[in-house]
Amino acid sequence: MLFTDGQDSSSITDPEALFDVAKRTTSTVDIVLASAVAGRSASPFARSPGRPPITIGRMYDQLARETGGMVVTTTPGENLASTFRRTLADFRSSYVLYFTPQGVERTGSHTIDVRVKQDATEVRARREPE
């Protein structure tokens, strides 16, 4: 779980490197974003030539999507303790599914379709490698 106000004060790398590491790990990142301005530039390192700077909102949305996590945005005055309890309860009620592919090459990535019968159930997954 990552708790941040979204203000970059000490990065030593750019967001693209962060996304690359996220793609190659198995961690799920849930983000509690407190009082950030989603449209503000995420990092002084987020400026690629010829591309607009990545925003705070887009950076954390992409990090959560890459890892199968989620972003919880708080508002000023909101009770952070209850936000963390809710996010932790969501994590504790989640499942990790593993599968062994059959009838296909074992290496590489494979697309699977997960369906649930219970209403109001959300399926989140790591993003497919590009």
Contacts in CASP RR format, 6 or more apart in sequence:
PFRMAT RR
TARGET T0000
AUTHOR 0000-0000-0000
METHOD contacts of the structure
MODEL  1
MLFTDGQDSSSITDPEALFDVAKRTTSTVDIVLASAVAGRSASPFARSPG
RPPITIGRMYDQLARETGGMVVTTTPGENLASTFRRTLADFRSSYVLYFT
PQGVERTGSHTIDVRVKQDATEVRARREPE
1 29 0 8 1.000
1 30 0 8 1.000
1 31 0 8 1.000
1 32 0 8 1.000
1 84 0 8 1.000
1 87 0 8 1.000
1 88 0 8 1.000
1 91 0 8 1.000
2 29 0 8 1.000
2 30 0 8 1.000
2 31 0 8 1.000
2 32 0 8 1.000
3 31 0 8 1.000
3 32 0 8 1.000
3 34 0 8 1.000
3 84 0 8 1.000
4 31 0 8 1.000
4 32 0 8 1.000
4 33 0 8 1.000
4 34 0 8 1.000
4 36 0 8 1.000
4 60 0 8 1.000
5 33 0 8 1.000
5 34 0 8 1.000
5 35 0 8 1.000
5 36 0 8 1.000
6 33 0 8 1.000
6 34 0 8 1.000
6 36 0 8 1.000
6 42 0 8 1.000
6 56 0 8 1.000
6 60 0 8 1.000
7 36 0 8 1.000
8 42 0 8 1.000
8 43 0 8 1.000
8 44 0 8 1.000
11 43 0 8 1.000
11 44 0 8 1.000
11 45 0 8 1.000
13 45 0 8 1.000
14 43 0 8 1.000
14 45 0 8 1.000
14 46 0 8 1.000
14 48 0 8 1.000
15 42 0 8 1.000
15 43 0 8 1.000
15 45 0 8 1.000
15 46 0 8 1.000
15 54 0 8 1.000
15 59 0 8 1.000
15 62 0 8 1.000
16 48 0 8 1.000
18 59 0 8 1.000
18 63 0 8 1.000
19 62 0 8 1.000
19 63 0 8 1.000
19 66 0 8 1.000
22 29 0 8 1.000
22 63 0 8 1.000
22 66 0 8 1.000
22 67 0 8 1.000
23 66 0 8 1.000
23 127 0 8 1.000
23 129 0 8 1.000
25 67 0 8 1.000
27 67 0 8 1.000
28 67 0 8 1.000
28 68 0 8 1.000
28 69 0 8 1.000
28 126 0 8 1.000
29 63 0 8 1.000
29 64 0 8 1.000
29 67 0 8 1.000
29 68 0 8 1.000
29 69 0 8 1.000
30 64 0 8 1.000
30 69 0 8 1.000
30 70 0 8 1.000
30 71 0 8 1.000
30 72 0 8 1.000
30 87 0 8 1.000
30 90 0 8 1.000
30 91 0 8 1.000
31 60 0 8 1.000
31 63 0 8 1.000
31 64 0 8 1.000
31 69 0 8 1.000
31 70 0 8 1.000
31 71 0 8 1.000
31 72 0 8 1.000
32 72 0 8 1.000
32 74 0 8 1.000
32 80 0 8 1.000
32 83 0 8 1.000
32 84 0 8 1.000
32 87 0 8 1.000
33 56 0 8 1.000
33 57 0 8 1.000
33 60 0 8 1.000
33 71 0 8 1.000
33 72 0 8 1.000
33 73 0 8 1.000
33 74 0 8 1.000
34 74 0 8 1.000
34 80 0 8 1.000
35 74 0 8 1.000
35 75 0 8 1.000
35 76 0 8 1.000
36 56 0 8 1.000
36 57 0 8 1.000
36 73 0 8 1.000
37 56 0 8 1.000
38 55 0 8 1.000
38 56 0 8 1.000
38 57 0 8 1.000
38 73 0 8 1.000
39 55 0 8 1.000
39 56 0 8 1.000
39 57 0 8 1.000
40 55 0 8 1.000
40 56 0 8 1.000
41 47 0 8 1.000
41 53 0 8 1.000
41 54 0 8 1.000
41 55 0 8 1.000
41 56 0 8 1.000
42 53 0 8 1.000
42 54 0 8 1.000
42 55 0 8 1.000
42 56 0 8 1.000
42 57 0 8 1.000
42 58 0 8 1.000
42 59 0 8 1.000
43 53 0 8 1.000
43 54 0 8 1.000
43 59 0 8 1.000
46 53 0 8 1.000
46 54 0 8 1.000
46 59 0 8 1.000
47 53 0 8 1.000
57 71 0 8 1.000
60 71 0 8 1.000
61 71 0 8 1.000
64 70 0 8 1.000
64 71 0 8 1.000
65 127 0 8 1.000
66 126 0 8 1.000
66 127 0 8 1.000
67 126 0 8 1.000
68 124 0 8 1.000
68 125 0 8 1.000
68 126 0 8 1.000
68 127 0 8 1.000
69 124 0 8 1.000
70 90 0 8 1.000
70 124 0 8 1.000
72 83 0 8 1.000
72 86 0 8 1.000
72 87 0 8 1.000
74 80 0 8 1.000
74 83 0 8 1.000
97 114 0 8 1.000
99 112 0 8 1.000
100 106 0 8 1.000
101 110 0 8 1.000
104 110 0 8 1.000
109 128 0 8 1.000
109 129 0 8 1.000
111 128 0 8 1.000
114 123 0 8 1.000
114 125 0 8 1.000
115 123 0 8 1.000
116 123 0 8 1.000
END
